[in-house]
């Protein structure tokens, strides 16, 4: 049966605990499956709060990530929806009976919970109050960034330890992000709440790293505001963290750096939709460079991957980033069998070796390729160029993780190490003695 609810006018966040709207002797405590819109309606949030839809195979039902929610499987793919949260409630026995079959999956609790929402009926529909419970301050540090794989902005909070279905402040049902103008923005599991990170889209990044389409309409007007408070709503009440994060403006467009040879000493910049009042300051980590007349120039550079950062000197806009690659036909390294390490080739210095090593992207062992960086990387060659005979592949996570050796037995292994920007890999035979 379709569940119905009435959204109350937005109230004040962290409102003081109110007395139940029914006689105490008539109170029944339990849990209900509360849609996000209904859950946040009395928490000072303006507008409808959408369900979360995921196309991934199982994250939407992984209790370690989304404990305290309820879900519905998709019929057309392996994904699912998270419509809302399972949260403690207090309701009169008469109102519970009046709901008939539409009880929001009510499960009675033996004792009064530490925090809960009052449920009353309005025209036969369930109305959920703000959380009735304590408000405590969170002792943690938070970092704000405009770079995220899961949206346009991200806040990383330490000391919450949100994993394995709970956290140090209780099981998290939702998070409110409040700005200085009194606006409150509701975050939801998986799309916005991921372990100790909070992320959201304001409409620039509309598809996240796993291909899920992001809801952004309710956050679009956050740009240009200052976040003043983060409120975690858990099964023990409200937990608040005061912050001071300006949300810089983003826009569709940016700067693109053209690929070039390191020896060229110049490459073109392409601009798209840059606001007239954007005051650019350019920098590239690991590269002394300058920008003028639509070109990036340098005196000397090693081949490899780089990132151009363009900051707005006024601080109004978010920084722009463009990844680019400088290339070379030269191979500055060779393998030294005596030291079992990659070293400088004749005519090259140690700095050239370091540049090659930090740009290694793939290491192939007897025909099997292993990523050398990023998620799922296997460290076979370390930052000093030594081959690790005990290198392992890790499969799975946590206590169920298993390891498998890259070099399972004594013998000779053919290794090829390819680095970004370098036309040729370094190839050698590595001998393992177990």
C-alpha positions in Angstrom: 0.0 0.0 0.0 1.3 3.5 -0.9 2.5 5.4 2.2 1.3 9.0 2.5 2.4 11.8 4.7 2.0 15.5 5.2 5.0 17.8 5.2 4.9 20.4 8.0 6.1 23.9 7.5 9.8 24.1 8.0 10.6 24.5 11.7 13.8 25.5 13.5 16.7 23.1 13.5 17.5 21.6 16.8 14.2 22.6 18.3 13.8 21.9 22.0 12.2 18.5 22.8 8.5 18.9 22.9 6.0 16.9 25.1 4.2 14.1 23.2 0.9 15.2 21.7 -0.9 12.5 23.5 -1.3 11.1 27.0 1.9 9.4 28.3 0.1 6.3 29.3 -1.1 5.9 25.7 2.4 6.2 24.1 3.7 3.3 22.0 7.4 3.4 21.1 8.7 1.7 18.0 10.5 2.2 14.7 9.1 3.3 11.4 10.3 3.4 7.8 10.2 7.2 7.3 10.7 8.6 3.8 13.4 11.2 3.6 11.0 14.0 2.8 8.9 13.2 5.8 11.9 12.7 8.1 13.4 16.1 7.3 10.1 18.0 7.0 10.2 19.2 10.6 14.0 19.7 10.7 14.0 23.1 9.1 14.6 21.9 5.5 13.0 23.8 2.7 11.7 21.8 -0.3 11.3 18.1 -1.1 14.1 15.7 -0.1 14.4 13.0 -2.8 15.1 9.3 -2.4 18.5 8.0 -3.4 18.7 5.9 -6.5 21.8 3.7 -7.2 22.8 1.7 -10.2 25.6 -0.1 -8.3 25.2 -3.8 -7.4 25.0 -3.7 -3.6 26.1 -0.5 -1.9 22.5 0.6 -1.5 21.8 -2.4 0.8 25.3 -2.7 2.5 24.6 -2.4 6.2 28.1 -1.2 6.8 27.4 1.9 4.6 23.7 2.5 4.9 22.6 1.0 8.2 19.3 2.5 9.5 17.8 2.9 6.0 15.3 0.8 4.1 15.5 0.0 0.4 13.7 -1.3 -2.7 15.4 -3.2 -5.5 15.2 -2.1 -9.1 13.5 -4.4 -11.5 15.5 -3.2 -14.6 19.1 -3.5 -13.3 21.1 -4.6 -10.3 20.6 -1.3 -8.4 18.1 -0.1 -5.8 16.5 2.9 -4.2 16.9 4.2 -0.6 13.6 6.0 0.1 14.3 6.9 3.7 15.4 5.8 7.1 14.3 3.5 9.9 14.0 5.7 13.0 12.5 5.5 16.5 9.0 7.1 17.0 6.4 7.7 19.6 2.8 7.4 18.6 -0.5 6.9 20.5 -2.0 3.5 20.3 -5.2 5.0 18.8 -3.3 6.7 16.0 -1.3 3.6 15.3 -4.5 1.6 15.0 -6.0 4.4 12.8 -3.1 3.9 10.3 -4.5 0.5 9.5 -2.1 -1.4 7.2 -0.1 1.7 6.4 2.0 1.6 9.6 5.4 2.5 7.9 6.7 -0.9 8.9 6.1 -0.2 12.6 8.1 -2.4 14.9 7.4 -1.9 18.6 10.2 -1.3 21.1 10.2 -2.7 24.6 11.7 0.5 26.1 11.6 4.3 25.4 14.4 5.1 22.9 17.1 7.8 23.6 15.7 9.9 20.7 12.6 9.7 18.6 10.1 11.5 16.5 6.5 12.1 17.6 4.0 10.8 15.1 0.5 12.4 14.9 -2.2 12.2 12.3 -3.5 15.0 10.2 -6.4 14.2 7.9 -5.5 10.5 8.4 -1.9 11.0 7.3 1.2 10.6 9.5 3.1 13.7 10.5 6.6 13.4 12.0 7.9 15.9 14.5 11.5 17.1 14.9 13.7 14.7 16.9 13.0 14.6 20.6 16.3 14.1 22.3 19.5 15.6 23.5 21.8 18.0 21.6 25.6 17.5 22.0 28.6 19.0 20.4 30.9 16.9 18.2 34.6 17.0 19.0 36.1 16.7 15.5 37.9 18.5 12.8 36.4 19.1 9.3 38.0 19.8 5.9 36.2 21.4 3.0 37.1 20.8 -0.6 35.8 21.7 -4.0 37.2 18.5 -5.5 35.1 15.4 -5.1 34.4 12.2 -7.1 30.8 12.3 -5.7 29.7 15.8 -6.5 30.8 19.4 -6.5 31.8 19.8 -2.9 32.9 17.5 -0.1 33.5 17.8 3.7 35.7 15.2 5.4 35.2 14.9 9.1 37.6 13.0 11.4 36.7 11.3 14.7 33.2 10.3 13.7 34.3 6.8 12.6 31.1 6.1 10.7 31.6 2.5 9.6 30.2 -1.0 10.2 26.7 0.3 10.7 27.3 2.8 13.4 29.6 5.6 14.5 31.0 7.1 17.7 27.9 9.3 18.0 25.4 6.6 17.3 23.8 5.3 14.1 23.5 8.2 11.7 20.0 8.7 10.2 20.7 11.9 8.4 22.8 15.1 8.3 21.9 18.7 8.1 24.2 21.3 6.6 23.3 24.8 7.7 24.4 28.1 6.2 24.7 31.5 7.7 21.4 32.8 6.1 19.4 30.2 8.1 19.0 27.7 5.2 19.3 24.0 6.0 20.2 21.3 3.5 19.4 17.6 4.0 21.9 14.9 3.2 21.1 11.3 2.6 23.0 8.0 2.8 25.2 6.8 0.0 24.8 9.8 -2.3 25.7 12.4 0.3 26.8 10.5 3.4 29.7 8.1 2.8 31.5 6.9 5.9 33.1 10.1 7.4 32.7 12.2 4.2 29.8 14.4 3.1 29.4 15.3 -0.6 26.7 16.9 -2.8 26.2 18.4 -6.2 25.0 22.0 -6.9 24.4 21.1 -10.6 27.9 21.3 -12.2 28.8 17.6 -11.6 25.6 15.7 -12.2 26.9 12.1 -12.5 29.3 10.7 -9.8 32.2 8.3 -10.1 30.1 5.1 -10.3 27.7 6.5 -12.9 24.8 7.4 -10.6 22.8 10.5 -11.4 23.0 13.1 -8.7 20.1 15.1 -7.2 21.2 18.7 -7.1 18.2 20.9 -7.3 17.8 21.3 -3.5 21.5 22.3 -3.1 21.8 24.6 -6.1 21.4 27.8 -4.1 24.1 26.9 -1.6 26.9 28.3 -3.8 28.1 31.7 -2.5 26.9 31.0 1.0 28.9 30.1 4.1 28.3 26.8 5.9 28.2 27.5 9.7 27.0 24.2 11.2 26.8 20.4 10.5 24.2 18.5 12.4 24.3 14.7 12.6 20.9 13.2 13.5 21.4 9.8 15.2 19.6 7.4 17.3 20.9 9.3 20.3 19.8 12.7 19.2 21.4 15.7 17.6 25.2 16.1 17.4 26.4 19.5 16.1 29.7 20.6 14.7 30.4 24.3 14.2 32.3 25.2 11.0 33.1 28.2 8.8 33.2 27.1 5.1 32.6 29.5 2.3 31.0 27.6 -0.7 32.8 29.2 -3.7 30.9 29.5 -7.0 31.3 26.9 -9.7 30.3 27.2 -13.3 30.2 25.0 -16.4 33.5 25.5 -18.3 37.1 25.9 -17.3 40.7 25.7 -18.6 42.2 22.9 -20.7 46.0 22.3 -21.1 47.1 20.8 -24.4 49.4 17.8 -24.4 53.0 18.6 -25.4 56.6 17.2 -25.4 58.5 18.2 -22.3 61.2 19.6 -24.6 58.8 22.0 -26.3 58.7 24.3 -23.3 55.2 25.5 -24.2 51.7 24.3 -24.7 48.4 26.0 -25.4 45.6 26.8 -23.0 42.0 26.7 -24.0 39.4 28.7 -22.0 35.6 28.0 -21.9 33.0 30.2 -20.2 35.3 31.9 -17.7 33.5 34.7 -15.9 34.8 38.2 -16.6 35.5 38.8 -12.9 37.5 35.6 -12.4 41.0 36.8 -11.4 43.3 33.9 -12.3 46.4 32.8 -10.4 48.2 29.9 -12.1 50.4 27.2 -10.6 51.6 23.6 -11.4 53.0 21.5 -8.6 56.5 20.2 -9.6 56.8 22.6 -12.6 58.2 26.1 -12.7 56.0 27.7 -15.3 54.3 30.9 -16.4 51.1 31.7 -18.3 50.8 34.5 -20.9 48.9 35.1 -24.2 47.0 31.8 -23.9 50.1 29.6 -23.4 51.7 27.7 -20.5 55.6 27.9 -20.7 58.5 26.4 -18.8 62.3 26.4 -19.0 62.9 22.7 -18.1 60.6 19.8 -17.3 60.5 16.1 -16.9 57.9 14.0 -18.7 54.9 12.9 -16.7 51.5 13.8 -15.5 50.8 17.3 -14.1 47.9 19.4 -12.9 47.3 23.0 -13.6 45.5 24.8 -10.8 43.9 28.2 -11.5 42.8 30.0 -8.4 40.5 33.0 -8.3 42.5 35.7 -6.6 39.3 37.2 -5.2 38.2 33.9 -3.6 34.7 34.2 -5.0 35.0 31.2 -7.4 36.2 27.7 -6.8 39.7 26.8 -8.3 39.9 25.3 -11.7 42.0 22.2 -12.5 43.3 20.7 -15.7 45.3 17.5 -15.9 47.9 17.3 -18.7 50.8 15.1 -19.8 54.3 16.1 -20.9 55.9 13.5 -23.1 59.3 12.3 -24.1 60.8 9.7 -26.4 63.8 9.2 -24.1 64.0 6.4 -21.5 66.0 7.8 -18.6 66.2 4.5 -16.6 67.5 1.0 -16.7 67.4 -2.0 -14.4 70.4 -2.8 -12.3 70.5 -6.6 -11.6 73.0 -6.3 -8.7 70.8 -3.9 -6.7 67.5 -5.2 -8.0 66.4 -1.6 -8.6 65.6 0.8 -11.4 68.5 3.3 -11.7 69.6 6.1 -14.0 70.5 5.2 -17.6 73.8 6.5 -18.9 73.7 10.3 -19.3 70.8 10.8 -16.9 70.7 12.1 -13.3 68.8 10.8 -10.3 66.1 13.5 -10.7 65.1 11.9 -14.0 64.8 8.5 -12.3 62.5 10.0 -9.6 60.3 11.5 -12.3 60.0 8.2 -14.1 59.3 6.3 -10.9 56.5 8.6 -9.6 54.8 8.3 -13.0 54.8 4.5 -13.3 51.2 3.6 -14.1 51.3 -0.1 -15.0 53.6 -2.9 -14.1 53.4 -6.1 -16.1 54.7 -9.4 -14.6 54.8 -12.4 -16.9 52.0 -10.9 -19.0 49.7 -9.9 -16.1 49.1 -6.2 -15.7 48.9 -4.5 -12.3 47.9 -0.9 -11.7 50.6 1.0 -9.9 48.5 3.9 -8.6 44.9 4.8 -7.7 42.3 2.4 -6.4 43.3 -1.2 -6.5 46.9 -0.4 -7.0 49.6 -3.0 -6.3 53.0 -1.7 -5.2 55.6 -3.8 -7.0 58.2 -1.2 -7.5 58.7 1.3 -4.7 59.5 5.0 -4.8 63.2 4.3 -4.8 63.0 1.9 -7.7 63.4 -1.4 -5.8 61.3 -4.4 -6.8 59.5 -5.9 -3.8 59.7 -9.8 -3.9 57.0 -9.9 -1.3 54.5 -7.8 -3.2 50.9 -9.0 -2.8 47.5 -8.4 -4.4 44.7 -7.7 -1.8 41.3 -9.0 -2.7 38.3 -7.9 -0.6 38.1 -5.6 2.4 38.2 -5.8 6.2 38.4 -9.2 7.9 37.4 -11.0 4.7 40.3 -9.6 2.7 42.7 -12.1 1.2 46.2 -11.6 -0.2 47.9 -13.3 -3.1 51.6 -13.0 -3.9 52.7 -11.4 -7.2 55.8 -13.7 -7.1 54.5 -17.0 -5.7 57.6 -19.0 -6.1 61.3 -18.9 -6.9 62.3 -18.2 -10.5 62.7 -15.6 -13.2 59.9 -13.1 -13.9 59.7 -10.8 -16.9 58.7 -7.3 -15.8 57.7 -4.3 -17.8 57.1 -0.9 -16.1 55.3 1.7 -18.1 55.2 5.4 -17.0 52.8 8.1 -18.0 54.4 10.4 -20.6 57.3 8.1 -21.5 57.1 6.5 -24.9 58.8 3.2 -23.9 58.6 1.1 -20.8 61.6 -0.3 -18.9 61.8 -4.1 -19.4 63.9 -6.5 -17.3 64.1 -9.9 -15.8 63.7 -10.1 -12.0 65.0 -13.2 -10.2 63.2 -14.3 -7.0 64.7 -16.7 -4.5 62.1 -17.9 -2.0 
